[in-house]
Amino acid sequence: MSPDLTVDVEKGVAVLTLNRPERLNAYTAEMGALLSRAYADCDGDDDVRAIVVTGAGRAFCAGADFSGGTSPFDAPGDEFSASPITPAAFELRKPVIAAVNGHAIGIGLTIALQADLRIVADDAKYGVVQVRRGAIPDCMAHWTLARLTTLGVAADMLLTGRTFDGAEAARLGLANRALPADRVLDHAVGVARDIAVNVAPLSAALSKRLLWDTAINGYTPRQVAALETRLHRRVMGSADAREGVAAFVERRPPSFTSRLSRDWTPLPEP
């Protein structure tokens, strides 16, 4: 795509790398546009079964880029959006894993909060620090944080702007796992490859959309039950369901044949 974002697709996994290591992958508008395009392209590519987003070098993303002649927090024009990554990771159909290999500050962390899973470096620094810069958090962090954790934890992160390490991020529920920095990407890619091999593409897409659409739309438990029933009827008896059972019984890797480009239809209303 561009030197600022590299895309590598192998064995069903797309690795998207924020690639400004000399600036600790500090965020720019171009980087946001490239990440948005890569997300959309991967979501539409049947050869991609899972997505990993990471950073080059020793940081994931150190926040907004202050190296230019103007501040990223100057008065914006009419085109400004506080949620520049479109679609957001949680709006895709495919699992997205953030391999947060080092420091993730400000928008660097709020981008990672939009992923389905987060593997973080245990000794790196994290923080939603925008209130300490005279701005406010972005990338829907007021929504994602309150759903990943609790309202109290979200208030702590959003209103103090304090920094914390990966071990605390895992304890608070912001991360699924905290590991030594040099193990983060390999672990995330391992999870993604397991999904690519062992999870039916349509099943993953339906389950992900039901999970996030429930949060977005505030479905009740009984509405979720109704949707689960309707989606079960869509997949039960399908070629993938037959193959998944056969592979389990025969103790071999499955060979799923569903393709989102061919088989996907949006979730029905509950």
Secondary structure, DSSP 8 states (H G I E B T S, - for coil): -BTTEEEEEETTEEEEEE--GGGTT-B-HHHHHHHHHHHHHHHT-TT--EEEEEESTTEEE-SB---SSS-TTS---TT--S--SSS-GGGSSS-EEEEE-SEEETHHHHHHTTSSEEEEETTSEEE--GGGGTS---TTHHHHHHHHS-HHHHHHHHHH--EEEHHHHHHHTS-SEEE-HHHHHHHHHHHHHHHHHHS-HHHHHHHHHHHHHHHHHT--HHHHHHHHHHHHHHHTTSHHHHHHHHHHHHTS-------HHHH-------
